[in-house]
Amino acid sequence: MTNISIIVGAPNEYSRLNGILDFITNLLQEKGIDYETINVHTLPAEDLIQANFDSEAITRANKIVKNSTGVVILTPVYKASYSGILKTFLDLLPQKGLEDKVILPLILGGTFGHLLAIQYALIPVLSVLGATTITNGVYTIDQQIERAGENKFVINEEAQQRLNKGLESFIKLI
């Protein structure tokens, strides 16, 4: 079975980004595709901030990425770029940690005004990490994800269609 790692750069478990995560993981389960999720906010903050490459948690997370054929990266947009917490984790990946992997960037922003954050902020960093096969990312605005209580979310139909299409293209390449 194909193994996918999902790196989530949300600051907490209450982010609307988790609605996208739930949607994607449900689709992967329906297709019988193995995946492992790395919620960066649950990694030891001290290890992230102090760049502790030898940390057991960081080493375990890096191994998940290393053993995957595809990597889904989820991040909110802050200040026209990906989240700082995601950056701290990407800095701890090996120099070519994304080489020979298919990458699907999924970004959540407040407006479509930051749509180019995928192209001009995230993709250059992924490329430096060795990624050469980066599928068309999917940008979703937070108004397309409604809170349904108890950390549950409802994604509107148009956003679901774009996420589904992005995931289908990604799966074809892995």
C-alpha positions in Angstrom: 0.0 0.0 0.0 1.1 3.6 -0.7 2.2 5.4 2.4 1.5 9.1 2.7 2.7 11.5 5.4 0.6 14.4 6.3 2.4 17.4 7.9 0.0 19.7 9.7 1.3 23.2 10.4 -1.8 24.4 12.4 -1.1 26.1 15.7 -3.6 24.0 17.6 -6.3 21.3 17.3 -9.1 23.8 17.0 -7.9 25.4 13.7 -10.2 25.2 10.7 -7.3 23.5 9.0 -8.3 20.4 10.9 -11.5 20.4 8.9 -9.4 20.0 5.7 -7.3 17.3 7.5 -10.4 15.3 8.4 -11.7 15.6 4.8 -8.4 14.4 3.3 -7.9 11.6 5.8 -11.5 10.3 5.2 -10.8 10.3 1.4 -7.6 8.4 1.9 -9.3 5.9 4.2 -12.0 5.3 1.6 -9.3 4.6 -1.0 -7.5 2.2 1.3 -4.3 4.4 1.3 -2.1 4.3 4.4 -1.1 7.6 6.0 0.5 9.0 9.1 -0.1 12.4 10.4 2.4 14.7 12.0 0.7 17.5 14.0 3.7 19.8 14.4 2.1 21.6 17.3 2.3 18.4 19.3 6.0 18.0 18.9 8.1 19.3 21.8 8.3 23.1 21.4 11.8 23.2 22.9 13.1 20.7 20.3 11.5 22.7 17.4 12.8 26.1 18.6 16.3 24.9 19.6 16.6 22.8 16.4 17.2 19.6 18.3 17.8 17.3 15.4 18.5 14.4 17.8 15.2 14.7 19.6 13.3 11.4 19.7 10.1 13.0 18.6 11.7 14.9 15.7 13.6 11.8 14.6 10.3 9.8 14.6 8.5 12.5 12.6 11.4 12.7 10.1 11.3 8.9 9.7 7.6 9.1 8.9 8.4 11.5 6.1 11.4 9.5 4.9 9.3 6.3 4.6 6.5 7.9 2.6 6.0 8.2 -1.1 3.8 11.2 -0.9 3.6 14.2 1.5 0.6 16.3 2.1 1.4 19.7 3.7 -1.3 21.6 5.4 -0.7 25.2 6.6 -2.7 28.3 7.4 -1.5 31.6 5.8 0.0 34.1 8.2 1.5 37.4 6.9 1.2 36.1 3.3 3.2 33.0 4.0 3.0 29.5 5.6 2.9 29.2 9.4 6.0 29.6 11.5 5.4 26.3 13.3 5.5 24.5 9.9 8.8 26.4 9.1 10.4 25.2 12.3 9.6 21.6 11.4 10.7 21.9 7.7 14.0 23.3 9.0 14.6 20.0 10.9 14.0 17.8 7.9 17.2 16.5 6.3 18.6 18.6 3.5 17.0 16.5 0.8 14.2 15.2 3.0 11.5 15.6 0.3 13.5 14.2 -2.6 11.6 11.6 -4.7 8.4 12.4 -3.0 5.2 13.7 -4.5 4.0 16.8 -2.6 0.5 18.2 -2.2 0.3 21.6 -0.6 -3.0 22.6 1.0 -3.3 26.1 2.4 -6.0 27.8 4.4 -6.2 31.6 4.2 -8.6 34.4 5.3 -9.0 35.7 1.7 -8.0 34.8 -1.8 -5.6 37.7 -1.6 -3.0 35.3 -0.3 -3.5 32.7 -3.0 0.0 33.1 -4.3 1.5 32.0 -0.9 1.7 28.5 -2.3 3.7 29.5 -5.4 5.9 32.2 -3.9 6.4 31.2 -0.2 5.9 27.4 0.2 7.0 25.9 -3.1 10.5 27.5 -2.9 11.2 26.0 0.5 9.9 22.6 -0.6 12.1 22.7 -3.6 15.2 23.4 -1.5 14.3 20.3 0.5 14.5 18.3 -2.8 10.9 18.2 -3.9 10.6 18.1 -7.6 7.1 16.7 -8.0 4.8 19.2 -6.4 1.2 18.9 -7.5 -1.1 21.9 -7.9 -1.9 23.0 -4.4 -5.4 23.7 -3.1 -6.1 27.1 -1.5 -9.2 27.3 0.7 -10.5 30.3 2.5 -11.7 29.9 6.1 -15.2 31.1 5.2 -15.6 27.8 3.3 -15.1 25.8 6.5 -17.9 26.1 9.0 -17.5 25.1 12.6 -20.0 22.4 13.6 -19.2 22.2 17.3 -17.0 19.7 19.2 -14.1 20.4 16.9 -16.1 19.2 13.9 -16.2 21.1 10.6 -18.3 21.3 7.5 -16.6 22.2 4.2 -18.7 23.8 1.5 -19.3 21.9 -1.7 -17.0 24.0 -3.9 -14.1 23.6 -1.6 -14.7 19.9 -1.3 -14.6 19.5 -5.0 -11.3 21.4 -5.3 -9.8 19.4 -2.4 -11.0 16.1 -4.0 -9.6 17.1 -7.4 -6.2 18.0 -5.8 -6.1 14.7 -3.9 -7.0 12.7 -7.0 -4.2 14.3 -9.0 -1.8 13.7 -6.1 -2.7 10.0 -5.8 -2.3 9.5 -9.6 1.4 10.6 -9.2 2.2 8.3 -6.3 
